């Protein structure tokens, strides 16, 4: 009877060891899977952040180009206005000179 009890104890210990080993392996697999998922999420977050940053840069570049275009158009309008004013002044001066010469 003691021998049978001892064998049952040994079987129970062996079963407990097997269960513990399976639990350790399962834990290792879960940790590995969790690390892989975390790494994938980090990569995805990095890719999304890069895409968002690139989109922000592109939007800023578009706004800057629009601003520059507006500034250039304004400068061209001012230059045209100054040219027209200069031409009017020159025409007025020529008219005055012609009137002085004729009179």
Secondary structure, DSSP 8 states (H G I E B T S, - for coil): -HHHHHHHHHHHHHHHHHHHHHHHHHHHHHHHHHHHHHHHHHHHHHHHHHHHHHHHHHHHHHHHHHHHHHHHHHHHHHHHHHHHHHHHHHHHHHHHHHHHHH-
